[in-house]
């Protein structure tokens, strides 16, 4: 069966999958599957079809990737979301490098180099930011203690989680729950927002 694979930027969670599914439901395009970063359609589509789909996606803040490396990075981000979510499972995902290399079917060193070139941060740092944003979400939306949030995010000890959280946000988890600032970052803007946040924390520490 002929299929068309389109790689989509700015997808950051399962809600994005739902939005795109609804977006294409009323169209002539037959969706086979949608995952973070990838849309698979039945059959081959024309350049006009691609343009029409891209316009619909832009209306919701998404866009199609163009280059091979962009497609690679998009797929890696999807795997990083899966890896983060698996950290809370009883069956842990194992080493990050092995998980990514297996999912991409290529060497981790090659993947890591391309990812860093395009995103400006390493794969490991991106995963850390995903964990921190998930921690912020749990602190704001639940009453879970830091120890349980630590377990859900796959940290070996609550102290290592608290130390890392304070390093990234300038606050302990308890302090953040009382005053949730800096605000959560939209996940497709993680790299650039992380740099801005670090600059603000550095300036504050220098005063």
C-alpha positions as CSV (number, residue, x, y, z in Angstrom):
1,X,0.0,0.0,0.0
2,X,1.3,3.4,-1.0
3,X,1.7,5.9,1.9
4,X,2.9,9.4,2.5
5,X,5.0,10.3,5.6
6,X,4.9,13.9,6.7
7,X,7.1,15.1,9.5
8,X,5.6,17.8,11.7
9,X,7.4,20.4,13.9
10,X,6.1,21.8,17.2
11,X,4.2,18.7,18.3
12,X,4.8,18.5,22.0
13,X,2.2,16.1,23.6
14,X,-0.7,13.8,23.0
15,X,-3.1,16.8,22.8
16,X,-1.2,17.9,19.7
17,X,-2.0,14.5,18.1
18,X,-5.7,14.9,18.9
19,X,-5.7,18.5,17.4
20,X,-4.1,17.3,14.1
21,X,-6.5,14.3,13.9
22,X,-9.5,16.6,14.3
23,X,-8.0,19.0,11.8
24,X,-7.7,16.4,9.1
25,X,-10.9,14.4,9.9
26,X,-13.1,16.6,7.7
27,X,-10.7,16.4,4.7
28,X,-10.3,13.9,1.9
29,X,-7.0,12.7,3.3
30,X,-7.0,9.2,4.9
31,X,-5.0,9.2,8.1
32,X,-3.3,5.9,8.9
33,X,-1.5,7.1,12.0
34,X,-0.3,10.2,13.9
35,X,2.5,10.1,16.4
36,X,4.6,12.9,17.9
37,X,6.4,14.4,14.9
38,X,5.0,12.2,12.2
39,X,1.8,11.9,10.1
40,X,1.2,8.9,7.9
41,X,-1.4,9.2,5.1
42,X,-2.9,6.6,2.8
43,X,-1.7,6.9,-0.8
44,X,0.6,9.4,-2.4
45,X,-0.3,13.1,-2.3
46,X,0.4,15.9,-4.8
47,X,2.4,19.1,-4.0
48,X,-0.9,21.0,-3.9
49,X,-2.2,18.5,-1.3
50,X,1.0,19.0,0.7
51,X,0.5,22.8,0.6
52,X,-3.1,22.5,1.7
53,X,-2.2,20.3,4.6
54,X,0.6,22.7,5.6
55,X,-1.7,25.6,5.6
56,X,-4.1,23.8,7.9
57,X,-1.3,22.9,10.2
58,X,0.0,26.5,10.3
59,X,-3.4,27.7,11.5
60,X,-2.8,25.6,14.6
61,X,0.9,26.5,15.1
62,X,2.4,23.5,13.4
63,X,4.6,23.2,10.4
64,X,6.1,20.6,8.1
65,X,9.8,19.8,8.3
66,X,11.7,20.1,5.1
67,X,15.2,18.6,5.4
68,X,16.3,15.1,6.3
69,X,18.0,16.4,9.5
70,X,14.9,18.3,10.6
71,X,12.9,15.1,10.1
72,X,15.5,13.2,12.2
73,X,15.3,15.7,15.0
74,X,11.5,15.6,15.0
75,X,11.5,11.8,15.4
76,X,14.1,12.0,18.1
77,X,11.9,14.4,20.1
78,X,9.0,11.9,19.8
79,X,11.3,9.2,21.2
80,X,12.4,11.5,24.1
81,X,8.8,12.0,25.1
82,X,8.2,8.3,25.1
83,X,11.4,7.7,27.1
84,X,10.4,10.3,29.7
85,X,7.0,8.8,30.1
86,X,8.5,5.3,30.4
87,X,10.6,6.4,33.4
88,X,7.6,6.1,35.7
89,X,6.8,2.5,34.5
90,X,7.9,-0.6,36.3
91,X,9.7,-1.7,33.2
92,X,12.3,1.0,32.8
93,X,13.5,2.0,29.3
94,X,17.2,1.4,30.0
95,X,20.0,3.6,28.7
96,X,18.9,6.7,26.8
97,X,21.6,6.2,24.1
98,X,20.5,2.7,23.4
99,X,16.8,3.6,23.4
100,X,17.3,6.4,20.9
101,X,19.7,4.5,18.7
102,X,17.3,1.5,18.6
103,X,14.4,3.7,17.7
104,X,16.3,5.6,15.0
105,X,18.2,2.6,13.6
106,X,21.5,4.5,13.5
107,X,24.4,5.3,15.8
108,X,23.7,7.5,18.8
109,X,26.8,9.6,18.2
110,X,25.5,10.6,14.7
111,X,22.0,11.3,16.0
112,X,23.4,13.4,18.9
113,X,25.6,15.5,16.6
114,X,22.8,16.4,14.3
115,X,20.4,17.1,17.1
116,X,22.9,19.4,18.8
117,X,23.5,21.3,15.6
118,X,19.9,22.0,14.9
119,X,18.6,22.5,18.5
120,X,21.6,24.2,20.1
121,X,21.5,21.8,23.1
122,X,22.3,18.1,23.6
123,X,19.8,15.2,23.6
124,X,20.5,14.7,27.3
125,X,19.8,18.4,28.1
126,X,16.5,18.3,26.1
127,X,15.4,15.2,28.1
128,X,16.3,17.1,31.3
129,X,14.1,20.0,30.3
130,X,11.3,17.7,29.5
131,X,11.5,16.2,33.0
132,X,11.6,19.6,34.6
133,X,8.5,20.8,32.7
134,X,6.7,17.6,33.7
135,X,7.8,18.3,37.3
136,X,6.4,21.8,37.1
137,X,3.1,20.4,35.8
138,X,2.8,17.9,38.6
139,X,3.7,20.5,41.3
140,X,1.0,22.9,40.0
141,X,-1.7,20.5,39.1
142,X,-1.4,17.8,41.9
143,X,-0.6,17.6,45.6
144,X,2.0,14.8,45.1
145,X,5.0,15.0,47.4
146,X,8.4,15.7,45.9
147,X,9.4,12.1,46.6
148,X,6.6,10.7,44.4
149,X,7.3,13.2,41.6
150,X,10.9,12.1,41.9
151,X,9.9,8.5,41.3
152,X,7.7,9.4,38.4
153,X,10.5,11.2,36.7
154,X,13.0,8.3,37.2
155,X,15.4,10.0,39.6
156,X,17.4,7.7,41.9
157,X,16.9,9.9,44.9
158,X,14.6,12.8,46.0
159,X,17.7,14.9,46.8
160,X,19.1,14.6,43.3
161,X,15.7,15.7,41.9
162,X,15.4,18.6,44.3
163,X,19.0,19.7,43.6
164,X,18.4,19.5,39.8
165,X,15.1,21.3,40.0
166,X,16.6,24.2,42.0
167,X,19.5,24.4,39.6
168,X,17.1,24.8,36.6
169,X,14.4,27.0,38.2
170,X,16.1,28.8,41.1
171,X,13.6,27.2,43.5
172,X,13.0,24.0,45.4
173,X,9.9,22.0,44.4
174,X,8.2,23.2,47.6
175,X,9.0,26.9,46.8
176,X,7.9,26.5,43.2
177,X,4.5,25.0,44.3
178,X,3.8,28.1,46.5
179,X,4.9,30.5,43.7
180,X,5.1,28.8,40.3
181,X,7.6,31.1,38.6
182,X,9.4,30.9,36.2
183,X,6.3,29.8,34.3
184,X,6.1,26.5,32.4
185,X,7.6,26.6,28.9
186,X,5.7,25.5,25.8
187,X,7.6,22.3,24.9
188,X,8.3,23.3,21.3
189,X,10.2,26.4,22.6
190,X,12.3,24.5,25.2
191,X,15.8,25.3,23.9
192,X,15.5,29.0,23.3
193,X,13.4,29.6,26.5
194,X,15.9,27.6,28.6
195,X,18.7,29.9,27.4
196,X,16.7,33.0,28.3
197,X,15.8,31.6,31.7
198,X,19.5,30.8,32.5
199,X,20.5,34.3,31.6
200,X,17.8,35.7,34.0
201,X,19.0,33.4,36.8
202,X,22.6,34.4,36.2
203,X,21.8,38.1,36.4
204,X,19.8,37.6,39.6
205,X,22.6,35.7,41.2
206,X,25.1,38.4,40.2
207,X,23.2,41.1,42.0
